[in-house]
């Protein structure tokens, strides 16, 4: 999982600054996101549409 650091933090291995992009495990990524330190980066091929069109009925009764 790729995450982008939005708040700097220090872990056991290094100092990470805002804007750094890290490749981390799913568990570590969700932990960072849950703490508000990072956001998930999504590939364009896997990107989820931000808005969808509402379904419109074909006929009105």
Beta strands, then each sheet from edge to edge (+ up, - down):
strand 1: 2-5
strand 2: 9-10
strand 3: 15-16
strand 4: 21-23
strand 5: 38-40
sheet 1: 4+ 1- 5+
sheet 2: 2+ 3-
end
